[in-house]
Amino acid sequence: MKHTRNTIQPHTRKWHRTSPCPYCGTRKPSIEPYARIIGATMHCLWIAKCHGCPNAIWITTPDDSIKTAIRGWNRYANGEWRKHQEETK
């Protein structure tokens, strides 16, 4: 357990490496900031490019943290975004 500001949290979020590309298996995609949109709410656009194949995706995050962008890539690479799209159909 981790103590954070007078509360005890049973599970803290761990830092994870990037998941491999679902097409070619490359372990290290390059995740680079592309644009920052500032309006009523701020959004950051990231581009994740795979070195081994022409696979590239856009990742939208609510902040400019690389950790949030890596979580977005991991959701894409593990197929969780496809599960969510199938549920909404």
C-alpha positions, 0 to 999 in steps of 0.5 A: 500500500502507498500512503498519499496525503492522508489516504491509503491507496491499495493499488498505485499505477505502475510505470509500464513499457510500451507494448509491441506493435500488433503488426510487426512486433517492434517493441519501441515505437516512437511517440512524439508530441505533434500539436497542443490544442488550447481552447475550452479544454486543452488536448494534446495530439501525439503521433506514434510511429512504428519503426518496423512497419508503416503503422502510425496512429494519432493519440489524443490526451487531455494533458501533455504527459508522455505517460498518458500517451504511452497508456494510449499506445498500450490500449491500441496495441493490446486491442482494448480500443477495438473492444470498446468500439464493438460495445458501442455498435 
